[in-house]
Amino acid sequence: MDFILFLIGAALTIIPMWRLMEKAGYNPLWSLACVTGIGLVILLWLVAMRLAPKPGGGF
C-alpha cells in the first residue's frame, strides 16, 4: 500500500515538473529527480531562475 501511495505522489510531482522543464528549456528527464526532496527543491530553483525576468526588463 505504501508503494502505491509513493507512485501516486511521484506522479503528482513529476508530471507538472516535466512540463515546467520543457518550458524552461531543460531536458524533461531531469524531472525524475523530483522523486527526492532535494531534487525537487533544486529543480524548482533552476526553473525559477530561468523564467525570472532579467534586470532591465524583458525576458
Phi and psi restraints in degrees (range 20) as a CNS / XPLOR table:
assign (resid 1 and name C) (resid 2 and name N)
       (resid 2 and name CA) (resid 2 and name C) 1.0 -64.0 20.0 2
assign (resid 2 and name N) (resid 2 and name CA)
       (resid 2 and name C) (resid 3 and name N) 1.0 -37.0 20.0 2
assign (resid 2 and name C) (resid 3 and name N)
       (resid 3 and name CA) (resid 3 and name C) 1.0 -65.6 20.0 2
assign (resid 3 and name N) (resid 3 and name CA)
       (resid 3 and name C) (resid 4 and name N) 1.0 -37.3 20.0 2
assign (resid 3 and name C) (resid 4 and name N)
       (resid 4 and name CA) (resid 4 and name C) 1.0 -65.3 20.0 2
assign (resid 4 and name N) (resid 4 and name CA)
       (resid 4 and name C) (resid 5 and name N) 1.0 -42.0 20.0 2
assign (resid 4 and name C) (resid 5 and name N)
       (resid 5 and name CA) (resid 5 and name C) 1.0 -64.6 20.0 2
assign (resid 5 and name N) (resid 5 and name CA)
       (resid 5 and name C) (resid 6 and name N) 1.0 -37.8 20.0 2
assign (resid 5 and name C) (resid 6 and name N)
       (resid 6 and name CA) (resid 6 and name C) 1.0 -62.1 20.0 2
assign (resid 6 and name N) (resid 6 and name CA)
       (resid 6 and name C) (resid 7 and name N) 1.0 -44.7 20.0 2
assign (resid 6 and name C) (resid 7 and name N)
       (resid 7 and name CA) (resid 7 and name C) 1.0 -63.3 20.0 2
assign (resid 7 and name N) (resid 7 and name CA)
       (resid 7 and name C) (resid 8 and name N) 1.0 -39.8 20.0 2
assign (resid 7 and name C) (resid 8 and name N)
       (resid 8 and name CA) (resid 8 and name C) 1.0 -65.5 20.0 2
assign (resid 8 and name N) (resid 8 and name CA)
       (resid 8 and name C) (resid 9 and name N) 1.0 -45.2 20.0 2
assign (resid 8 and name C) (resid 9 and name N)
       (resid 9 and name CA) (resid 9 and name C) 1.0 -63.7 20.0 2
assign (resid 9 and name N) (resid 9 and name CA)
       (resid 9 and name C) (resid 10 and name N) 1.0 -39.6 20.0 2
assign (resid 9 and name C) (resid 10 and name N)
       (resid 10 and name CA) (resid 10 and name C) 1.0 -64.6 20.0 2
assign (resid 10 and name N) (resid 10 and name CA)
       (resid 10 and name C) (resid 11 and name N) 1.0 -42.8 20.0 2
assign (resid 10 and name C) (resid 11 and name N)
       (resid 11 and name CA) (resid 11 and name C) 1.0 -64.6 20.0 2
assign (resid 11 and name N) (resid 11 and name CA)
       (resid 11 and name C) (resid 12 and name N) 1.0 -37.1 20.0 2
assign (resid 11 and name C) (resid 12 and name N)
       (resid 12 and name CA) (resid 12 and name C) 1.0 -70.4 20.0 2
assign (resid 12 and name N) (resid 12 and name CA)
       (resid 12 and name C) (resid 13 and name N) 1.0 -17.9 20.0 2
assign (resid 12 and name C) (resid 13 and name N)
       (resid 13 and name CA) (resid 13 and name C) 1.0 -101.7 20.0 2
assign (resid 13 and name N) (resid 13 and name CA)
       (resid 13 and name C) (resid 14 and name N) 1.0 -33.1 20.0 2
assign (resid 13 and name C) (resid 14 and name N)
       (resid 14 and name CA) (resid 14 and name C) 1.0 -73.9 20.0 2
assign (resid 14 and name N) (resid 14 and name CA)
       (resid 14 and name C) (resid 15 and name N) 1.0 -41.9 20.0 2
assign (resid 14 and name C) (resid 15 and name N)
       (resid 15 and name CA) (resid 15 and name C) 1.0 -62.4 20.0 2
assign (resid 15 and name N) (resid 15 and name CA)
       (resid 15 and name C) (resid 16 and name N) 1.0 -50.2 20.0 2
assign (resid 15 and name C) (resid 16 and name N)
       (resid 16 and name CA) (resid 16 and name C) 1.0 -65.1 20.0 2
assign (resid 16 and name N) (resid 16 and name CA)
       (resid 16 and name C) (resid 17 and name N) 1.0 -36.7 20.0 2
assign (resid 16 and name C) (resid 17 and name N)
       (resid 17 and name CA) (resid 17 and name C) 1.0 -66.4 20.0 2
assign (resid 17 and name N) (resid 17 and name CA)
       (resid 17 and name C) (resid 18 and name N) 1.0 -33.4 20.0 2
assign (resid 17 and name C) (resid 18 and name N)
       (resid 18 and name CA) (resid 18 and name C) 1.0 -57.3 20.0 2
assign (resid 18 and name N) (resid 18 and name CA)
       (resid 18 and name C) (resid 19 and name N) 1.0 -46.1 20.0 2
assign (resid 18 and name C) (resid 19 and name N)
       (resid 19 and name CA) (resid 19 and name C) 1.0 -68.6 20.0 2
assign (resid 19 and name N) (resid 19 and name CA)
       (resid 19 and name C) (resid 20 and name N) 1.0 -38.5 20.0 2
assign (resid 19 and name C) (resid 20 and name N)
       (resid 20 and name CA) (resid 20 and name C) 1.0 -64.8 20.0 2
assign (resid 20 and name N) (resid 20 and name CA)
       (resid 20 and name C) (resid 21 and name N) 1.0 -39.8 20.0 2
assign (resid 20 and name C) (resid 21 and name N)
       (resid 21 and name CA) (resid 21 and name C) 1.0 -65.2 20.0 2
assign (resid 21 and name N) (resid 21 and name CA)
       (resid 21 and name C) (resid 22 and name N) 1.0 -37.9 20.0 2
assign (resid 21 and name C) (resid 22 and name N)
       (resid 22 and name CA) (resid 22 and name C) 1.0 -62.6 20.0 2
assign (resid 22 and name N) (resid 22 and name CA)
       (resid 22 and name C) (resid 23 and name N) 1.0 -44.9 20.0 2
assign (resid 22 and name C) (resid 23 and name N)
       (resid 23 and name CA) (resid 23 and name C) 1.0 -66.4 20.0 2
assign (resid 23 and name N) (resid 23 and name CA)
       (resid 23 and name C) (resid 24 and name N) 1.0 -32.0 20.0 2
assign (resid 23 and name C) (resid 24 and name N)
       (resid 24 and name CA) (resid 24 and name C) 1.0 -81.2 20.0 2
assign (resid 24 and name N) (resid 24 and name CA)
       (resid 24 and name C) (resid 25 and name N) 1.0 -11.4 20.0 2
assign (resid 24 and name C) (resid 25 and name N)
       (resid 25 and name CA) (resid 25 and name C) 1.0 93.2 20.0 2
assign (resid 25 and name N) (resid 25 and name CA)
       (resid 25 and name C) (resid 26 and name N) 1.0 11.0 20.0 2
assign (resid 25 and name C) (resid 26 and name N)
       (resid 26 and name CA) (resid 26 and name C) 1.0 -95.7 20.0 2
assign (resid 26 and name N) (resid 26 and name CA)
       (resid 26 and name C) (resid 27 and name N) 1.0 162.4 20.0 2
assign (resid 26 and name C) (resid 27 and name N)
       (resid 27 and name CA) (resid 27 and name C) 1.0 -65.9 20.0 2
assign (resid 27 and name N) (resid 27 and name CA)
       (resid 27 and name C) (resid 28 and name N) 1.0 125.2 20.0 2
assign (resid 27 and name C) (resid 28 and name N)
       (resid 28 and name CA) (resid 28 and name C) 1.0 -62.3 20.0 2
assign (resid 28 and name N) (resid 28 and name CA)
       (resid 28 and name C) (resid 29 and name N) 1.0 -19.5 20.0 2
assign (resid 28 and name C) (resid 29 and name N)
       (resid 29 and name CA) (resid 29 and name C) 1.0 -64.5 20.0 2
assign (resid 29 and name N) (resid 29 and name CA)
       (resid 29 and name C) (resid 30 and name N) 1.0 -19.2 20.0 2
assign (resid 29 and name C) (resid 30 and name N)
       (resid 30 and name CA) (resid 30 and name C) 1.0 -63.4 20.0 2
assign (resid 30 and name N) (resid 30 and name CA)
       (resid 30 and name C) (resid 31 and name N) 1.0 -20.3 20.0 2
assign (resid 30 and name C) (resid 31 and name N)
       (resid 31 and name CA) (resid 31 and name C) 1.0 -65.2 20.0 2
assign (resid 31 and name N) (resid 31 and name CA)
       (resid 31 and name C) (resid 32 and name N) 1.0 -16.9 20.0 2
assign (resid 31 and name C) (resid 32 and name N)
       (resid 32 and name CA) (resid 32 and name C) 1.0 -68.1 20.0 2
assign (resid 32 and name N) (resid 32 and name CA)
       (resid 32 and name C) (resid 33 and name N) 1.0 -16.4 20.0 2
assign (resid 32 and name C) (resid 33 and name N)
       (resid 33 and name CA) (resid 33 and name C) 1.0 -70.4 20.0 2
assign (resid 33 and name N) (resid 33 and name CA)
       (resid 33 and name C) (resid 34 and name N) 1.0 -10.7 20.0 2
assign (resid 33 and name C) (resid 34 and name N)
       (resid 34 and name CA) (resid 34 and name C) 1.0 -68.9 20.0 2
assign (resid 34 and name N) (resid 34 and name CA)
       (resid 34 and name C) (resid 35 and name N) 1.0 -10.3 20.0 2
assign (resid 34 and name C) (resid 35 and name N)
       (resid 35 and name CA) (resid 35 and name C) 1.0 -63.9 20.0 2
assign (resid 35 and name N) (resid 35 and name CA)
       (resid 35 and name C) (resid 36 and name N) 1.0 -30.6 20.0 2
assign (resid 35 and name C) (resid 36 and name N)
       (resid 36 and name CA) (resid 36 and name C) 1.0 -97.1 20.0 2
assign (resid 36 and name N) (resid 36 and name CA)
       (resid 36 and name C) (resid 37 and name N) 1.0 151.3 20.0 2
assign (resid 36 and name C) (resid 37 and name N)
       (resid 37 and name CA) (resid 37 and name C) 1.0 -64.7 20.0 2
assign (resid 37 and name N) (resid 37 and name CA)
       (resid 37 and name C) (resid 38 and name N) 1.0 -43.7 20.0 2
assign (resid 37 and name C) (resid 38 and name N)
       (resid 38 and name CA) (resid 38 and name C) 1.0 -68.0 20.0 2
assign (resid 38 and name N) (resid 38 and name CA)
       (resid 38 and name C) (resid 39 and name N) 1.0 -32.2 20.0 2
assign (resid 38 and name C) (resid 39 and name N)
       (resid 39 and name CA) (resid 39 and name C) 1.0 -63.6 20.0 2
assign (resid 39 and name N) (resid 39 and name CA)
       (resid 39 and name C) (resid 40 and name N) 1.0 -39.8 20.0 2
assign (resid 39 and name C) (resid 40 and name N)
       (resid 40 and name CA) (resid 40 and name C) 1.0 -64.5 20.0 2
assign (resid 40 and name N) (resid 40 and name CA)
       (resid 40 and name C) (resid 41 and name N) 1.0 -44.0 20.0 2
assign (resid 40 and name C) (resid 41 and name N)
       (resid 41 and name CA) (resid 41 and name C) 1.0 -64.0 20.0 2
assign (resid 41 and name N) (resid 41 and name CA)
       (resid 41 and name C) (resid 42 and name N) 1.0 -44.2 20.0 2
assign (resid 41 and name C) (resid 42 and name N)
       (resid 42 and name CA) (resid 42 and name C) 1.0 -65.3 20.0 2
assign (resid 42 and name N) (resid 42 and name CA)
       (resid 42 and name C) (resid 43 and name N) 1.0 -43.0 20.0 2
assign (resid 42 and name C) (resid 43 and name N)
       (resid 43 and name CA) (resid 43 and name C) 1.0 -67.4 20.0 2
assign (resid 43 and name N) (resid 43 and name CA)
       (resid 43 and name C) (resid 44 and name N) 1.0 -39.2 20.0 2
assign (resid 43 and name C) (resid 44 and name N)
       (resid 44 and name CA) (resid 44 and name C) 1.0 -63.4 20.0 2
assign (resid 44 and name N) (resid 44 and name CA)
       (resid 44 and name C) (resid 45 and name N) 1.0 -38.0 20.0 2
assign (resid 44 and name C) (resid 45 and name N)
       (resid 45 and name CA) (resid 45 and name C) 1.0 -64.7 20.0 2
assign (resid 45 and name N) (resid 45 and name CA)
       (resid 45 and name C) (resid 46 and name N) 1.0 -44.4 20.0 2
assign (resid 45 and name C) (resid 46 and name N)
       (resid 46 and name CA) (resid 46 and name C) 1.0 -61.9 20.0 2
assign (resid 46 and name N) (resid 46 and name CA)
       (resid 46 and name C) (resid 47 and name N) 1.0 -44.3 20.0 2
assign (resid 46 and name C) (resid 47 and name N)
       (resid 47 and name CA) (resid 47 and name C) 1.0 -66.0 20.0 2
assign (resid 47 and name N) (resid 47 and name CA)
       (resid 47 and name C) (resid 48 and name N) 1.0 -40.2 20.0 2
assign (resid 47 and name C) (resid 48 and name N)
       (resid 48 and name CA) (resid 48 and name C) 1.0 -63.3 20.0 2
assign (resid 48 and name N) (resid 48 and name CA)
       (resid 48 and name C) (resid 49 and name N) 1.0 -41.7 20.0 2
assign (resid 48 and name C) (resid 49 and name N)
       (resid 49 and name CA) (resid 49 and name C) 1.0 -68.8 20.0 2
assign (resid 49 and name N) (resid 49 and name CA)
       (resid 49 and name C) (resid 50 and name N) 1.0 -34.1 20.0 2
assign (resid 49 and name C) (resid 50 and name N)
       (resid 50 and name CA) (resid 50 and name C) 1.0 -73.1 20.0 2
assign (resid 50 and name N) (resid 50 and name CA)
       (resid 50 and name C) (resid 51 and name N) 1.0 -37.4 20.0 2
assign (resid 50 and name C) (resid 51 and name N)
       (resid 51 and name CA) (resid 51 and name C) 1.0 -94.1 20.0 2
assign (resid 51 and name N) (resid 51 and name CA)
       (resid 51 and name C) (resid 52 and name N) 1.0 -4.7 20.0 2
assign (resid 51 and name C) (resid 52 and name N)
       (resid 52 and name CA) (resid 52 and name C) 1.0 -71.3 20.0 2
assign (resid 52 and name N) (resid 52 and name CA)
       (resid 52 and name C) (resid 53 and name N) 1.0 144.7 20.0 2
assign (resid 52 and name C) (resid 53 and name N)
       (resid 53 and name CA) (resid 53 and name C) 1.0 -64.4 20.0 2
assign (resid 53 and name N) (resid 53 and name CA)
       (resid 53 and name C) (resid 54 and name N) 1.0 143.8 20.0 2
assign (resid 53 and name C) (resid 54 and name N)
       (resid 54 and name CA) (resid 54 and name C) 1.0 -84.0 20.0 2
assign (resid 54 and name N) (resid 54 and name CA)
       (resid 54 and name C) (resid 55 and name N) 1.0 151.0 20.0 2
assign (resid 54 and name C) (resid 55 and name N)
       (resid 55 and name CA) (resid 55 and name C) 1.0 -58.2 20.0 2
assign (resid 55 and name N) (resid 55 and name CA)
       (resid 55 and name C) (resid 56 and name N) 1.0 137.5 20.0 2
assign (resid 55 and name C) (resid 56 and name N)
       (resid 56 and name CA) (resid 56 and name C) 1.0 96.8 20.0 2
assign (resid 56 and name N) (resid 56 and name CA)
       (resid 56 and name C) (resid 57 and name N) 1.0 3.0 20.0 2
assign (resid 56 and name C) (resid 57 and name N)
       (resid 57 and name CA) (resid 57 and name C) 1.0 91.3 20.0 2
assign (resid 57 and name N) (resid 57 and name CA)
       (resid 57 and name C) (resid 58 and name N) 1.0 162.9 20.0 2
assign (resid 57 and name C) (resid 58 and name N)
       (resid 58 and name CA) (resid 58 and name C) 1.0 82.2 20.0 2
assign (resid 58 and name N) (resid 58 and name CA)
       (resid 58 and name C) (resid 59 and name N) 1.0 176.8 20.0 2
